């Protein structure tokens, strides 16, 4: 996944510092993702990079093991609530995702007030 992200960044003629400026993530973190040192980057980072580079988020999420055909193949209880949330949202269609986004946005707006 890291090499695909690096190629996409270079294709768009962007430096790591420019990507850092655009999405607000440190260039050191982004470099570690590109070099494969971070194998399961934050799903929000993947979404931001997918949008910036014009890549498919679902494919990136699958490569990072955030989603799979069987979200819990071992039957064990998931430990990471972020992973659970991403997996569940990935199962929704576009309209349902938009509804979830509006709901989360309303929670965040209430928090700010």
PEKADA-V708779 format. One record per residue. N is the residue number from 1. PHI is phi in whole degrees, 0 to 359 (999 if undefined). D_LAST is the distance of its C-alpha to the last C-alpha in Angstrom with 2 decimals. Layout:
((N,PHI,D_LAST) (N,PHI,D_LAST))
//
This chain:
((1,999,38.78) (2,302,38.45) (3,292,41.42) (4,295,40.05) (5,297,36.78) (6,297,38.88) (7,299,41.15) (8,296,38.28) (9,298,36.77) (10,294,40.22) (11,301,40.87) (12,272,37.90) (13,56,39.29) (14,246,36.21) (15,273,36.36) (16,300,34.27) (17,295,32.65) (18,292,31.77) (19,296,30.23) (20,304,28.29) (21,297,26.98) (22,284,26.09) (23,248,24.34) (24,78,23.22) (25,247,25.57) (26,297,28.32) (27,294,31.72) (28,295,33.27) (29,297,31.34) (30,299,32.21) (31,297,35.81) (32,295,36.04) (33,295,34.88) (34,298,37.46) (35,276,40.18) (36,82,39.57) (37,286,38.68) (38,252,35.37) (39,272,36.51) (40,230,33.28) (41,295,30.51) (42,310,26.86) (43,298,26.52) (44,293,23.58) (45,298,26.01) (46,300,28.64) (47,296,26.49) (48,297,25.62) (49,292,29.32) (50,301,30.52) (51,293,28.54) (52,295,29.68) (53,266,33.28) (54,72,33.61) (55,259,34.50) (56,277,34.15) (57,298,31.26) (58,300,33.04) (59,294,36.11) (60,299,34.31) (61,298,32.51) (62,293,35.94) (63,297,37.57) (64,273,35.00) (65,63,35.72) (66,276,32.21) (67,225,33.92) (68,205,37.47) (69,298,39.71) (70,242,39.49) (71,297,36.06) (72,213,37.59) (73,297,41.34) (74,279,42.23) (75,81,40.73) (76,285,38.95) (77,291,35.45) (78,297,32.98) (79,264,31.59) (80,251,28.72) (81,296,25.78) (82,295,24.84) (83,298,28.39) (84,299,28.32) (85,300,25.17) (86,299,26.71) (87,300,30.00) (88,293,28.62) (89,295,26.61) (90,295,29.77) (91,279,31.68) (92,277,29.63) (93,278,30.80) (94,300,28.90) (95,294,27.51) (96,293,26.33) (97,297,24.68) (98,297,22.83) (99,297,21.61) (100,298,20.45) (101,298,18.67) (102,298,16.81) (103,296,15.89) (104,297,14.70) (105,300,12.73) (106,294,10.95) (107,297,10.29) (108,295,8.99) (109,296,6.62) (110,297,5.36) (111,297,5.56) (112,287,3.79) (113,268,0.00))
//
